[in-house]
Amino acid sequence: MKFSADRKLLAASIASAASVAVVKTGVPVLSQVRIDAVEEGNVVRVTATNLEVTLVDEVEAQVKKSGSILVRAGLLADVLREMDGDSVEVVMDAKKRVRVKSGESSMETSGLDVEVFPDTPVAGSDAVKPASIPLGKFLALVRFSLPVVAHKTSSFDLEAGRFLVRDGKMRLLATDGHRISIAEEPVEKVKRGLDYMLSLKGMRAVDGEASGEVSVGSSDARATHVSFRTGSRVVWSRRPEVEFPDCDSAVERAVGVDKERTTVVVKRGVLESALKRIALVSSTGTYNAIVKLPDKSNKTVGIDLANADLGEATEVVGLESEQRGPSIALETSVHYLLESMQSLSGYHEVRLSWGPSGVVVITPAGDKQHERLVLVAGMKR
């Protein structure tokens, strides 16, 4: 195998593949990226999979000899990123040694036979006509929902999200069992309804011009995978055979329990900064913070946290509007609240409401077109 390509384009493709590949795994082949150089068409095909998500991308190249090889994804991504030449040459010898050269830099590593690589969904095998949705809006939903999904879990439904398109709206729901996020964007031009479960972490590999579109389809008549296509890139997400939690009903039940909820509006950036300082004392996140509203005349939100090992911290955040509802204190995870503030980074003010049930509902203040909601479980103090 021998080819040359634009280094930055190949580096971007390999970096996306590395984000899908598994770094630490008992199945070493899942940490590899498959590279197929095809003389016909002068293209290099890049493939990576973690069995839940598969990425297939194509990069234009000058292919002098066709061939296929597996290379460690993280290593190749790092090497290509640090090289400084405009173009890169990749050569594989008969012993499956791969040499990468760009400018005055070169690196050589051993590769693996592609026969050990898992079977992946076949590009171009959509069973039904795909639906095109605005890429920028889709990625905005993914970025908002990512902090909520479980980072370490053996349950796929808690690291996945439910993606729906219906009635002129695109929605993404996610939960880790402690939090729920619901994000919504208007998409009037999409006529066909969609309802898929998909890996939110894998959706980070979906890329392209924010003003463009992503084509959403399925792999076969049984729709075992959902495909997201942007340009030459296809990201496949396996559809699990499990039922996603009913987030809407959970929100309705949690909010409905509290007949009189306390509601305040604060500056998001100010609250985020306060939570960051509090989080320093929280250490690993095993300590909860006490969020409290002293009284209406005080017009502040107080945040207290005590750690037997690191000490205590207190923050006071002023309100941007009159407090509605009774004074109340609530114990909840400071890290959950901080991640919620970070997911709402595009908004100046946020609205917090909670009641005796201990459930905190966080939404942007003043944005009625783009629904953003995070529900965080807590308990009354």
C-alpha positions as a printed NumPy array, in Angstrom:
array([[  0.   ,   0.   ,   0.   ],
       [  1.277,   3.446,  -0.874],
       [ -0.505,   6.795,  -1.021],
       [ -0.068,  10.493,  -0.34 ],
       [ -2.713,  12.954,   0.853],
       [ -3.255,  16.371,   2.393],
       [ -1.948,  15.973,   5.954],
       [ -4.577,  18.164,   7.617],
       [ -7.476,  16.407,   5.875],
       [ -6.148,  12.956,   6.743],
       [ -5.371,  14.054,  10.299],
       [ -8.937,  15.327,  10.797],
       [-10.381,  12.065,   9.494],
       [ -8.126,   9.895,  11.678],
       [ -8.842,  12.081,  14.73 ],
       [-12.584,  11.523,  14.288],
       [-11.961,   7.798,  13.913],
       [ -9.887,   7.824,  17.106],
       [-12.809,   9.41 ,  18.977],
       [-14.875,   6.343,  18.089],
       [-12.198,   3.702,  18.707],
       [-11.863,   2.276,  22.22 ],
       [ -8.651,   3.273,  24.014],
       [ -8.753,   0.765,  26.871],
       [-10.418,  -2.484,  25.903],
       [-10.085,  -6.219,  26.282],
       [-10.559,  -6.432,  22.505],
       [ -7.4  ,  -4.771,  21.087],
       [ -8.745,  -4.602,  17.534],
       [-11.322,  -2.011,  18.671],
       [ -8.481,   0.44 ,  19.325],
       [ -7.433,   0.223,  15.671],
       [ -8.415,   2.277,  12.653],
       [ -8.816,   0.516,   9.327],
       [ -7.205,   2.231,   6.335],
       [ -8.142,   1.148,   2.796],
       [ -6.276,   2.806,  -0.067],
       [ -8.132,   2.369,  -3.368],
       [ -6.428,   3.184,  -6.661],
       [ -9.742,   3.343,  -8.524],
       [-11.078,   6.743,  -7.565],
       [ -7.895,   7.773,  -5.715],
       [ -9.49 ,   7.608,  -2.292],
       [ -8.483,   6.478,   1.199],
       [-11.282,   5.012,   3.291],
       [-10.991,   5.355,   7.085],
       [-13.071,   3.094,   9.359],
       [-13.299,   2.77 ,  13.146],
       [-15.823,   1.056,  15.416],
       [-16.533,   0.322,  19.08 ],
       [-19.381,  -2.067,  18.105],
       [-21.973,   0.512,  19.171],
       [-20.828,   3.295,  16.821],
       [-19.032,   2.97 ,  13.487],
       [-17.415,   5.765,  11.473],
       [-16.625,   5.505,   7.76 ],
       [-14.908,   8.463,   6.081],
       [-13.195,   9.053,   2.749],
       [-10.248,  11.318,   1.965],
       [ -9.   ,  12.244,  -1.505],
       [ -5.505,  10.903,  -2.132],
       [ -2.965,   9.969,  -4.779],
       [ -2.992,   6.195,  -4.457],
       [  0.019,   4.534,  -6.101],
       [ -0.714,   1.054,  -4.721],
       [ -3.951,  -0.256,  -3.215],
       [ -3.913,  -1.976,   0.157],
       [ -5.517,  -2.292,   3.569],
       [ -4.109,  -2.233,   7.089],
       [ -5.089,  -1.706,  10.749],
       [ -3.133,   0.881,  12.758],
       [ -3.57 ,   2.098,  16.34 ],
       [ -6.004,   4.982,  15.993],
       [ -4.77 ,   7.155,  18.857],
       [ -1.117,   6.839,  17.857],
       [ -1.746,   7.696,  14.216],
       [ -3.976,  10.652,  15.155],
       [ -1.288,  12.082,  17.461],
       [  1.471,  11.628,  14.888],
       [ -0.457,  13.287,  12.059],
       [ -1.474,  16.18 ,  14.292],
       [  2.111,  16.924,  15.37 ],
       [  3.712,  16.642,  11.919],
       [  4.117,  19.964,  10.088],
       [  4.299,  19.126,   6.375],
       [  1.518,  20.062,   3.984],
       [  1.236,  16.529,   2.58 ],
       [  1.791,  13.103,   4.107],
       [  2.95 ,   9.848,   2.541],
       [  1.89 ,   6.471,   3.94 ],
       [  3.63 ,   3.275,   2.871],
       [  3.054,  -0.317,   4.015],
       [  5.649,  -3.015,   3.314],
       [  5.274,  -6.796,   2.954],
       [  5.769,  -7.279,   6.712],
       [  2.856,  -4.917,   7.455],
       [  5.129,  -2.198,   8.776],
       [  3.583,   1.229,   8.145],
       [  5.756,   4.292,   7.551],
       [  4.25 ,   7.773,   7.799],
       [  6.321,  10.672,   6.428],
       [  5.529,  14.39 ,   6.278],
       [  8.092,  17.122,   5.728],
       [ 11.253,  16.217,   7.652],
       [  9.377,  13.945,  10.069],
       [  8.705,  10.227,   9.763],
       [  7.312,   7.484,  11.975],
       [  7.115,   3.73 ,  11.561],
       [  4.796,   1.33 ,  13.372],
       [  3.485,  -2.199,  12.991],
       [  0.022,  -2.866,  11.582],
       [ -2.497,  -5.697,  11.822],
       [ -4.259,  -7.733,   9.158],
       [ -7.72 ,  -6.344,   8.323],
       [ -9.224,  -9.848,   8.541],
       [ -9.471,  -9.475,  12.337],
       [-11.481,  -6.237,  12.049],
       [-15.216,  -6.59 ,  12.949],
       [-17.885,  -6.492,  10.263],
       [-19.427,  -3.043,   9.978],
       [-22.669,  -1.672,   8.478],
       [-22.473,  -1.29 ,   4.723],
       [-22.46 ,   2.299,   3.488],
       [-25.206,   3.006,   1.009],
       [-27.552,   0.298,   2.332],
       [-30.383,   2.533,   3.574],
       [-33.663,   0.623,   3.537],
       [-35.765,   3.758,   3.206],
       [-35.182,   7.212,   1.796],
       [-33.156,   9.186,   4.363],
       [-34.474,  12.402,   5.888],
       [-32.336,  15.559,   5.755],
       [-32.184,  17.71 ,   8.889],
       [-30.17 ,  20.882,   9.65 ],
       [-26.726,  19.796,  10.878],
       [-26.149,  22.864,  13.061],
       [-29.384,  22.319,  14.985],
       [-28.707,  18.59 ,  15.385],
       [-25.211,  19.187,  16.783],
       [-26.6  ,  21.855,  19.141],
       [-28.949,  19.234,  20.616],
       [-26.08 ,  16.738,  20.97 ],
       [-23.774,  19.244,  22.704],
       [-26.523,  20.188,  25.15 ],
       [-27.354,  16.557,  25.978],
       [-23.839,  15.087,  26.28 ],
       [-23.169,  16.198,  29.9  ],
       [-26.256,  14.302,  31.058],
       [-25.441,  10.852,  29.654],
       [-23.763,   8.337,  31.946],
       [-19.985,   8.257,  31.42 ],
       [-19.318,   4.907,  33.063],
       [-22.102,   2.388,  32.735],
       [-22.776,  -1.057,  31.314],
       [-26.287,   0.023,  30.328],
       [-26.379,   1.347,  26.754],
       [-29.742,   3.06 ,  27.284],
       [-28.111,   5.353,  29.893],
       [-25.357,   6.505,  27.531],
       [-27.752,   6.888,  24.629],
       [-30.397,   9.407,  23.711],
       [-33.816,   9.224,  22.084],
       [-33.952,  11.269,  18.896],
       [-37.37 ,  12.239,  17.524],
       [-38.641,  14.342,  14.64 ],
       [-42.379,  15.02 ,  14.525],
       [-44.86 ,  17.874,  14.259],
       [-42.217,  20.27 ,  12.919],
       [-39.893,  19.737,  15.889],
       [-36.645,  17.86 ,  16.467],
       [-36.133,  16.557,  20.011],
       [-33.343,  14.808,  21.869],
       [-33.907,  13.228,  25.28 ],
       [-31.183,  11.846,  27.549],
       [-30.823,  10.548,  31.113],
       [-28.273,   8.889,  33.393],
       [-30.821,   7.857,  35.999],
       [-30.172,  10.958,  38.145],
       [-30.724,  13.681,  35.566],
       [-32.923,  14.202,  32.537],
       [-32.321,  16.597,  29.658],
       [-34.807,  17.56 ,  26.959],
       [-33.736,  19.712,  24.011],
       [-35.88 ,  20.857,  21.111],
       [-35.384,  22.72 ,  17.826],
       [-37.939,  23.687,  15.134],
       [-37.504,  21.854,  11.786],
       [-40.543,  22.763,   9.701],
       [-39.157,  21.384,   6.412],
       [-38.787,  17.781,   7.666],
       [-42.007,  15.993,   6.779],
       [-41.209,  12.392,   7.736],
       [-41.305,  11.363,  11.41 ],
       [-38.234,   9.781,  13.02 ],
       [-37.838,   7.947,  16.321],
       [-34.404,   6.434,  17.029],
       [-32.217,   5.583,  20.003],
       [-28.588,   6.433,  19.337],
       [-25.234,   6.792,  21.066],
       [-24.74 ,  10.448,  21.99 ],
       [-21.   ,  10.002,  22.498],
       [-20.746,   8.592,  18.996],
       [-22.542,  11.617,  17.575],
       [-19.45 ,  13.696,  18.355],
       [-17.966,  12.104,  15.233],
       [-20.712,  13.637,  13.047],
       [-19.053,  16.622,  11.418],
       [-19.466,  19.071,   8.578],
       [-20.457,  22.646,   7.796],
       [-22.831,  23.93 ,  10.489],
       [-24.974,  25.512,   7.771],
       [-25.288,  22.185,   5.936],
       [-27.501,  19.182,   6.461],
       [-27.124,  15.674,   7.833],
       [-28.954,  12.789,   6.173],
       [-30.542,  10.39 ,   8.66 ],
       [-31.491,   6.86 ,   7.565],
       [-31.408,   3.209,   8.624],
       [-29.207,   0.268,   7.65 ],
       [-31.773,  -2.319,   6.519],
       [-35.405,  -3.369,   6.768],
       [-34.918,  -4.172,  10.471],
       [-33.185,  -0.819,  11.014],
       [-30.471,  -2.335,  13.224],
       [-28.359,   0.82 ,  12.766],
       [-29.08 ,   4.504,  12.221],
       [-26.866,   6.35 ,   9.748],
       [-25.841,  10.018,   9.852],
       [-24.248,  11.229,   6.6  ],
       [-22.409,  14.496,   6.028],
       [-20.449,  14.722,   2.802],
       [-18.158,  11.699,   2.528],
       [-18.572,  10.74 ,   6.186],
       [-21.057,   8.214,   7.566],
       [-21.554,   7.577,  11.285],
       [-23.565,   4.474,  12.202],
       [-25.197,   4.085,  15.619],
       [-26.497,   0.682,  16.672],
       [-30.14 ,   0.638,  17.728],
       [-30.447,  -1.253,  21.028],
       [-33.376,  -3.575,  21.639],
       [-34.342,  -1.852,  24.886],
       [-37.031,   0.639,  25.771],
       [-35.834,   4.151,  26.487],
       [-37.09 ,   5.679,  29.775],
       [-40.174,   7.873,  29.459],
       [-38.507,  11.219,  30.197],
       [-41.556,  13.371,  29.476],
       [-43.704,  11.491,  31.98 ],
       [-40.91 ,  11.572,  34.556],
       [-40.693,  15.354,  34.253],
       [-44.471,  15.73 ,  34.507],
       [-44.612,  13.509,  37.604],
       [-41.701,  15.259,  39.319],
       [-43.03 ,  18.761,  38.664],
       [-46.631,  17.826,  39.336],
       [-45.846,  16.664,  42.881],
       [-44.892,  20.201,  43.867],
       [-48.022,  22.346,  43.917],
       [-46.038,  25.445,  44.841],
       [-42.561,  25.586,  43.351],
       [-39.854,  28.106,  44.154],
       [-38.564,  29.85 ,  41.004],
       [-35.617,  32.23 ,  40.552],
       [-33.65 ,  33.704,  37.625],
       [-29.872,  34.156,  37.904],
       [-26.989,  35.063,  35.59 ],
       [-25.713,  31.784,  34.223],
       [-22.033,  32.792,  34.135],
       [-22.079,  34.054,  37.736],
       [-23.703,  30.853,  38.992],
       [-21.304,  28.7  ,  36.949],
       [-18.279,  30.484,  38.447],
       [-19.672,  30.02 ,  41.956],
       [-20.28 ,  26.315,  41.328],
       [-16.722,  25.878,  39.987],
       [-15.313,  27.269,  43.222],
       [-17.62 ,  25.11 ,  45.306],
       [-16.657,  22.047,  43.228],
       [-13.015,  22.438,  44.304],
       [-14.052,  21.444,  47.818],
       [-16.352,  18.696,  46.548],
       [-13.268,  16.783,  45.343],
       [-14.372,  13.655,  43.465],
       [-18.02 ,  14.665,  43.417],
       [-19.083,  12.438,  46.314],
       [-20.227,  15.472,  48.297],
       [-23.482,  17.297,  47.672],
       [-24.07 ,  21.029,  47.977],
       [-26.857,  22.686,  49.928],
       [-28.664,  25.209,  47.709],
       [-30.946,  27.512,  49.659],
       [-33.109,  30.621,  49.386],
       [-33.038,  32.427,  52.768],
       [-36.012,  34.734,  52.207],
       [-37.53 ,  37.037,  49.619],
       [-35.985,  40.182,  51.112],
       [-32.473,  38.742,  50.789],
       [-32.761,  38.209,  47.015],
       [-29.916,  35.696,  46.836],
       [-29.247,  32.013,  46.264],
       [-26.874,  30.527,  48.818],
       [-24.662,  27.493,  48.098],
       [-22.875,  25.683,  50.934],
       [-20.676,  22.58 ,  50.851],
       [-18.764,  20.826,  53.611],
       [-16.05 ,  18.223,  52.975],
       [-14.569,  16.482,  56.021],
       [-11.188,  16.243,  54.28 ],
       [-10.876,  19.481,  52.303],
       [-12.928,  21.966,  54.308],
       [-16.008,  24.111,  53.695],
       [-17.096,  26.609,  51.045],
       [-19.913,  29.144,  50.735],
       [-21.102,  31.161,  47.742],
       [-23.876,  33.738,  47.382],
       [-25.427,  34.544,  43.988],
       [-27.778,  37.469,  43.481],
       [-31.166,  37.06 ,  41.804],
       [-32.06 ,  38.757,  38.522],
       [-35.808,  38.718,  39.268],
       [-38.127,  38.434,  42.228],
       [-38.255,  35.07 ,  43.932],
       [-41.505,  33.227,  43.373],
       [-42.623,  30.681,  45.922],
       [-41.551,  29.816,  49.479],
       [-38.   ,  29.82 ,  50.841],
       [-36.51 ,  26.344,  50.662],
       [-33.194,  24.501,  51.006],
       [-32.213,  21.585,  48.783],
       [-29.336,  19.099,  48.773],
       [-28.054,  18.074,  45.346],
       [-24.856,  17.29 ,  43.414],
       [-22.74 ,  20.372,  42.76 ],
       [-21.225,  18.678,  39.719],
       [-24.634,  17.979,  38.216],
       [-25.56 ,  21.648,  38.609],
       [-22.201,  22.769,  37.176],
       [-22.531,  20.549,  34.096],
       [-26.044,  21.899,  33.581],
       [-24.7  ,  25.458,  33.562],
       [-21.992,  24.48 ,  31.078],
       [-24.495,  22.842,  28.735],
       [-26.447,  26.14 ,  28.718],
       [-23.327,  28.187,  27.903],
       [-25.098,  30.035,  25.062],
       [-27.566,  31.699,  27.428],
       [-27.085,  34.786,  29.615],
       [-29.689,  33.945,  32.247],
       [-31.175,  30.685,  33.526],
       [-34.286,  29.88 ,  35.496],
       [-34.142,  27.436,  38.423],
       [-37.223,  26.022,  40.101],
       [-37.699,  23.369,  42.75 ],
       [-40.115,  22.238,  45.397],
       [-40.515,  19.824,  48.32 ],
       [-39.964,  16.797,  46.043],
       [-36.319,  17.866,  45.665],
       [-36.284,  17.982,  41.855],
       [-34.483,  20.975,  40.316],
       [-35.686,  22.107,  36.882],
       [-33.195,  24.283,  34.966],
       [-34.2  ,  26.144,  31.793],
       [-32.959,  29.185,  29.839],
       [-34.7  ,  32.409,  30.793],
       [-36.571,  34.131,  27.966],
       [-36.052,  31.577,  25.148],
       [-39.428,  30.195,  24.078],
       [-38.429,  28.932,  20.615],
       [-35.649,  26.502,  21.545],
       [-36.644,  24.285,  24.457],
       [-33.792,  23.39 ,  26.811],
       [-34.554,  21.652,  30.092],
       [-32.432,  19.805,  32.633],
       [-34.012,  18.012,  35.574],
       [-31.674,  17.181,  38.484],
       [-32.727,  14.94 ,  41.366],
       [-32.113,  16.173,  44.894],
       [-33.757,  16.08 ,  48.297],
       [-35.314,  18.661,  50.604],
       [-33.294,  19.73 ,  53.632]])
